[in-house]
Structures are given as structure tokens and as C-alpha cells.
Amino acid sequence: MRILTLLLATAWAARAVGAGLDHPPVFIMGQDLGAIRGYLASGCCPRPDGLTAYLSFFNLRSGAAGYGGVGFDNAGEPLAAEHSWGSGPVDARKTATAFGVGDLAIGLHLIDTVGSASLDQLIAGEYDANIDKLLKLFALVEGTVYLRIGYEFDGAWNAAYADPARYVRAYRHIVETIWSRDAGNVRFVWHASASPVDDVLDGRREDIALFYPGNEYVDWFAFSWFHHPDARPSVPVDHLPATPRELAEEVLTMARAAGKPVMIAEATPQGFDLSRLSHRSISPIWDGDAGTGPTALSTEEIWRAWYEPLFRLMNDNRDVVRALAYINCDWDAQPMWGPPYAAGYWGDSRLQANARLAKRFSRAVADWKSGFR
């Protein structure tokens, strides 16, 4: 079996042209259909190379669960209604086909109410029909599919991944099954949360290397980015976490050693409201009760607090950072993220809500991309 796996991996790598450190820069926008429509309709900012969609793997064949957000039933017929988990409308088929954008970045959620037992069933091949349904979606994508399998595997909010060995086996099974089906436009993304808030929740810093499935199974490394690089909690905590910069550097170092490109797979200025020009506390375990303590800020102050450090990080690490996926949504208007802020305060990250900031963002993306020519 190991020899067969290596042969499949070798054949796949031979076809994966542009999957290495020579990959051109990619700008991705998301994360729900409402956010995508608003961004594209505004014309405020660069046209993305790719769009983001989220899928619930274990529900891909369940009509009662909206077919996991994939956008078509088990016969391949498009759904009339867009699904929602309370975080905006989702329909990956539409995301892939309705906007004339080539690439599709997929956050593949591997958790359901059964928890880790579902991963055991996945590993045993009991959900291969769900993988086959994924392949039907991939066939609709004109460009590249960036598949973030079990994204943010190290996050406390993804408790079913708590056993690294089980996560690795599940990740590998999905990859090996896709290899065997010969879907050549898919790139496999290993996405760490790199979150200091997770470290506070866990009371420790995980060794993310324990979750690594191996170089042959990973085309891209990735991490999330929500805070200032040197952010620290401003309330008493039992465990002082590493900074976002330190956690990101762990991923960047692993990527360099493996010779793989890096995606900032979820980037949004948590706590900031671009329309109201303000910042609020995001969590009682970080800086105070979520949604409290509003502070008025200018556009320049918001830029310097979050956007400027993001693009500095990208440019300082341009040897490996090849993709940015920005989340452009009014978080506060979505039930999952809005009041009473059970998942923390997120704000409003819509670039079209702030023309001056949108202009600077557009210029920063263009400058970042031009550095690779």
C-alpha cells in the first residue's frame, strides 16, 4: 500500500505544474455569496483570482442539511435555494461558476455531531461517496481548487481533530482517494489556525508538526490572520500565548523546509468596523467582553493597526507567501457572528464600506503582486 501511495504521489506531483515556490501570487476573496456579490458589485478593489467557499464534508449527501453547501443534489441537479449556517448564503457550485473567477478555495469542514467517530468512518472509506461528490464540484472549476482539508486543525473550536494521528489519517485518505480519481486541478492545503486565542483556550501551545500529513500530501501550507503581529491579551490569562507573528513563523519555517508555497487562508481585521470607523473588544479571554468598549478610529489608524502589518508580513516573506484570501463581510449582520457574540466580536471588514481604505488595499495588493514579475 505504501508503494502504491508513493507512486500515486509521484504521478500527481509531476502533473502539479506551478504548485511550488514559483507559483504566481494569488488574491482570493470570500467568504459567503453575499460577501462575494457585494465586493464584486462595488468595483472597489482588485478583481480576485479566486473565491472562497465552505463545505460540510459529512453533510454533502444530506438534503436535510443543505447538501453541505455544495449547491447540487445527489443526482447533480442544482439547488433552487442557497444554504446558510447563519454566516451568509453558501452554494459552492455558484461560487465556482457564476462570477467568471477561475480559482476556488474550499474550506472543508470535517466535523459533525458525531465527532471523532466520523473521522474513523471516513478513514475506513465509508464516506468515499462524499469525496466523489466533491469531485463533481471540482470538475466545474475552470482554474485551480485549493482544498483546505480540515482547516484550522489546531483550533480548540475543532475538537474532533484533537487526536493528531486520526486527523492525519483522515487527511491522507481524502488525498489518496482524490489521487486515485485523477482530479488534476486540485491542490491540497494544510491550514493551521496559528491563533494565540487558541493557545489561551488550550492553556498551551500545540506542536503543529504532529498534525502534518507529510510532504507528498501537502501542496500548500496555510495559516489564518486576524490580529496585529505582536498582539498579546490585555486581560489576565492562565497561559500567555505566543504572538501571531511567532505562530505564523512556525508555519513559514515548515514551508521553507518543505519547499512549499504559503497561503494566508483566512485574513480579516477582527474587532474593526470599517463602516463605523471603530474597534471593539473581541473576547473576554483576550481583551474584554465581546462587542464592548468601542473606540473611534480614523481610516489611517485602522490601516496602520491591521492592514499595513499584514502587507509587511507578506512582503517580508515573499519567498514563500504566494496567496492571500481576504474575508470581506459584515460579520455583525450574520447570526453566527453577530450579537450576543458567542463566537467573539468580529465587526465589519467590507472594503467597499470605506473608499479610502479600499483604495489603499487595492494599491497594496497590486504592489505585492508586482514584486513577483
Salt bridges, closest charged atoms under 4 A:
ASP49 OD2 - LYS369 NZ 2.65
GLU82 OE2 - ARG37 NH2 2.60
GLU82 OE2 - LYS94 NZ 2.81
ASP120 OD1 - ARG166 NE 2.89
ASP128 OD1 - HIS173 NE2 2.70
ASP132 OD1 - ARG181 NE 2.83
ASP163 OD2 - ARG166 NH1 3.56
ASP182 OD1 - ARG15 NH2 3.10
GLU216 OE2 - ARG2 NH2 3.13
ASP230 OD2 - ARG245 NH2 2.85
GLU249 OE2 - ARG256 NH1 3.58
GLU250 OE1 - ARG205 NH2 3.31
GLU266 OE2 - ARG148 NH1 3.30
ASP273 OD2 - ARG276 NH1 2.90
GLU300 OE2 - ARG304 NH1 3.30
GLU300 OE1 - ARG360 NH1 2.41
GLU308 OE1 - ARG312 NH2 3.08
ASP319 OD2 - ARG256 NE 2.68
ASP330 OD2 - ARG350 NH2 3.90
ASP348 OD2 - ARG350 NH2 2.71
